[in-house]
Amino acid sequence: MGRIILHLDRLMVEKKISLGVLAAQVGITYVNLSKLKNNHVNAIRFSTLAAICQALNCQPGDILEYEADDPNPETR
Protein backbone atom coordinates (compact mmCIF):
# COMPACT_ATOMS: atom_id res chain seq x y z
CA MET A 1 0.00 0.00 0.00
CA GLY A 2 1.25 3.47 -0.83
CA ARG A 3 1.22 6.49 1.44
CA ILE A 4 -0.09 10.04 1.53
CA ILE A 5 2.47 12.82 1.85
CA LEU A 6 1.53 16.25 3.17
CA HIS A 7 3.17 19.26 1.58
CA LEU A 8 1.90 21.73 4.14
CA ASP A 9 5.43 22.90 4.95
CA ARG A 10 6.12 23.83 1.31
CA LEU A 11 2.78 25.57 0.93
CA MET A 12 3.31 27.58 4.12
CA VAL A 13 6.64 28.84 2.77
CA GLU A 14 5.04 29.77 -0.56
CA LYS A 15 2.21 31.63 1.22
CA LYS A 16 4.63 33.17 3.76
CA ILE A 17 2.59 32.16 6.79
CA SER A 18 3.91 30.98 10.13
CA LEU A 19 2.81 27.91 12.03
CA GLY A 20 1.34 30.02 14.85
CA VAL A 21 -0.66 32.26 12.54
CA LEU A 22 -2.01 29.33 10.51
CA ALA A 23 -2.89 27.37 13.67
CA ALA A 24 -4.90 30.34 14.94
CA GLN A 25 -6.70 30.77 11.61
CA VAL A 26 -7.50 27.06 11.33
CA GLY A 27 -8.52 26.69 14.96
CA ILE A 28 -6.19 23.85 15.95
CA THR A 29 -3.29 23.76 18.34
CA TYR A 30 0.23 24.69 17.34
CA VAL A 31 1.37 21.17 18.26
CA ASN A 32 -1.26 19.43 16.11
CA LEU A 33 -0.52 21.68 13.13
CA SER A 34 3.19 21.00 13.60
CA LYS A 35 2.48 17.25 13.42
CA LEU A 36 0.57 17.78 10.17
CA LYS A 37 3.34 19.95 8.76
CA ASN A 38 5.96 17.31 9.52
CA ASN A 39 3.94 14.31 8.27
CA HIS A 40 3.63 12.81 11.75
CA VAL A 41 -0.06 11.96 11.47
CA ASN A 42 -2.06 9.01 10.21
CA ALA A 43 -5.29 10.91 9.54
CA ILE A 44 -6.70 14.39 9.03
CA ARG A 45 -10.29 15.50 9.50
CA PHE A 46 -11.97 16.90 6.42
CA SER A 47 -13.04 19.92 8.48
CA THR A 48 -9.38 20.59 9.35
CA LEU A 49 -8.32 20.13 5.74
CA ALA A 50 -11.08 22.49 4.60
CA ALA A 51 -10.02 25.12 7.17
CA ILE A 52 -6.38 24.86 6.03
CA CYS A 53 -7.43 25.21 2.39
CA GLN A 54 -9.54 28.26 3.25
CA ALA A 55 -6.70 29.89 5.22
CA LEU A 56 -4.12 29.20 2.50
CA ASN A 57 -6.49 29.80 -0.43
CA CYS A 58 -5.60 26.44 -1.97
CA GLN A 59 -7.05 23.09 -2.95
CA PRO A 60 -6.58 19.77 -1.07
CA GLY A 61 -4.45 18.54 -3.98
CA ASP A 62 -1.99 21.33 -3.27
CA ILE A 63 -1.37 19.80 0.17
CA LEU A 64 -1.82 16.06 -0.38
CA GLU A 65 0.15 13.70 -2.62
CA TYR A 66 -0.14 9.95 -3.05
CA GLU A 67 3.14 8.03 -3.29
CA ALA A 68 2.91 4.44 -4.52
CA ASP A 69 5.04 1.70 -3.05
CA ASP A 70 8.15 0.75 -4.96
CA PRO A 71 7.08 -2.16 -7.20
CA ASN A 72 10.59 -3.64 -6.88
CA PRO A 73 11.33 -4.20 -3.17
CA GLU A 74 14.99 -5.06 -3.90
CA THR A 75 15.66 -1.40 -4.76
CA ARG A 76 14.83 -0.21 -1.25
N, C-alpha and C positions, 0 to 999 in steps of 0.2 A: 504494500500500500504506500502511496506517495505521502507527501506532507504539504501543509499550507504554510507559506512564509509570509510574515507581515513586513511591509515596507514603511511602517509608520515613521521610523527614524528618518528615512530619506525624505519623506513627504514633509515632515516637520522642518527640516533644513530648507527645503525648497520654499516653504511658506513662511519661513523665518518666525517660527512660533516656539516658545519654550514649553517644557514639560509642565511647569506650574500653571502657566496661562491656559494651555489646552485642557489640563485636568479640571480647572475651574469652569471653563466653558462647557465641557462635556458633562460635568457633574459626577466625576469619579475621583477616587483618591489619587494622589501623586504616585503612591506605591503601586497601585493597580495599573495605572497608565504606564508606568515605567516597565512593569512586567510585559505589557502588550508591546511596547516599543522595542524591547529586547528579545521578543519571541519566547518568553518564558511562560506561556499559557497553552492550555489545551482546547480552550473554547472562548468564544466571545458572544455576548448577547447581541441580537440584532438591534436592540434599542441603543446599545453602546456604539455599535458600528454606525448606526444612523446619525447619532449625535456627533461622532468624530467626523463623518462626511459633511455634516452641516457646518461644523466649526472650521473645517479646512477647505470647504467648497470643492469637494472632490466626489468621486464615485468609489464604491467598494472595490472595484477592480484596480483602482490606483493604489490601494493599500494591500490587497490580498493577491497572492500568486500561488498556483499549484505547481509543485515540483514532483515529477514522477520518480519512482525508484529506478535505480540503475538496472537495466535489463541484464547486465552481465556482472554478477556478484564478484567475480574474480578481479575486477578492476577497482574494487574498493580498497 
